[in-house]
Amino acid sequence: MADGIDRLLRAAAEIVVTSDSAILNRAQRWANLAPQVAADAVLELYVVDLGGD
């Protein structure tokens, strides 16, 4: 990993993707990929009725 990566990311003109809030708070442009990653990870949902009649 490069020395001073946090400083590089905070100053970057490109879109920054990280979960580090200290970097996101100072980045010029950033993207939140968490919703997309979560959506891609869920292939199929199952609903199980535990209520019984």
C-alpha positions in Angstrom: 0.0 0.0 0.0 1.3 3.5 -0.8 2.5 5.8 2.0 -0.1 8.5 2.7 -2.9 6.8 1.0 -5.5 8.6 3.1 -4.0 12.0 2.0 -4.1 10.8 -1.6 -7.7 9.7 -1.4 -8.9 12.9 0.3 -7.2 15.0 -2.4 -8.2 12.9 -5.4 -10.3 14.4 -8.1 -11.6 10.9 -9.0 -14.5 9.2 -7.3 -13.3 7.6 -4.0 -14.8 4.3 -2.8 -14.0 3.4 0.8 -15.8 2.7 4.1 -13.5 5.0 6.0 -15.7 7.9 7.2 -12.7 10.2 7.8 -11.8 9.9 4.1 -15.4 10.2 2.9 -15.9 13.4 4.9 -13.1 15.1 3.1 -13.2 13.5 -0.3 -14.2 15.7 -3.2 -16.3 13.0 -4.8 -17.3 9.6 -3.5 -19.7 6.7 -4.2 -21.6 4.5 -1.8 -21.3 1.0 -3.2 -22.7 -0.8 -0.1 -26.3 -1.0 -1.5 -25.1 -2.5 -4.8 -22.7 -5.0 -3.1 -25.6 -6.1 -0.8 -28.0 -6.4 -3.7 -25.5 -8.5 -5.7 -24.9 -10.7 -2.7 -28.6 -11.6 -2.3 -29.3 -14.2 -4.9 -32.6 -15.4 -3.6 -34.7 -14.7 -0.5 -36.7 -17.4 1.3 -39.7 -16.6 3.5 -40.5 -19.2 6.2 -43.8 -19.0 7.9 -43.2 -19.8 11.6 -46.7 -18.9 12.7 -48.4 -22.3 12.2 -52.2 -22.6 12.1 
